[in-house]
């Protein structure tokens, strides 16, 4: 599973870790996050994330 980076603040979503405090279980692929997902740091939506190079 690929990591995704917020193009606004640089936060990295790591699917192996998930975001348990946000209710996102470890092992959740970025593609499987709900459309309502927002960056936990700056609040932008999924459309502002890009696959990590």
Phi, psi and omega per residue, in radians:
X1 nan 2.391 -3.098
X2 -1.476 2.544 2.989
X3 -1.447 2.617 3.107
X4 -2.160 2.485 -3.065
X5 -2.007 2.339 3.054
X6 -1.242 2.166 -3.101
X7 -1.312 -0.186 -3.141
X8 -1.567 -0.889 -3.034
X9 -2.025 -0.172 3.103
X10 1.574 0.042 3.098
X11 -1.035 2.393 3.139
X12 -1.878 2.116 3.025
X13 -1.522 2.061 3.130
X14 -1.852 1.906 -3.089
X15 -1.083 -0.437 3.116
X16 -1.203 -0.510 -3.141
X17 -1.649 -0.547 -3.026
X18 1.111 -2.811 3.048
X19 -2.419 1.340 -3.058
X20 -0.924 -0.652 -3.140
X21 -1.164 -0.284 3.090
X22 -1.815 0.101 3.135
X23 1.455 0.261 3.141
X24 -1.836 1.938 -3.035
X25 -1.223 2.588 3.004
X26 -0.970 2.485 -3.125
X27 1.623 0.052 3.128
X28 -1.518 1.992 3.122
X29 -1.146 2.616 3.129
X30 -0.969 -0.714 -3.115
X31 -1.089 -0.420 -3.114
X32 -1.593 -0.045 3.080
X33 -1.203 2.576 3.134
X34 -1.107 2.689 3.117
X35 -1.061 -0.376 -3.130
X36 -1.430 -0.019 -3.134
X37 -1.023 2.383 3.028
X38 -2.255 2.685 3.108
X39 -1.016 2.222 -3.126
X40 -1.220 -0.195 3.139
X41 -1.677 -0.898 -3.026
X42 -2.013 -0.186 3.004
X43 1.540 0.109 3.104
X44 -1.379 2.825 -3.076
X45 -1.450 3.089 -3.113
X46 -0.978 -0.540 -3.083
X47 -1.132 -0.272 3.129
X48 -1.697 0.252 3.068
X49 -1.852 2.546 3.114
X50 -2.287 2.608 3.095
X51 -1.017 2.447 3.107
X52 -1.155 2.364 -3.111
X53 -1.297 nan nan
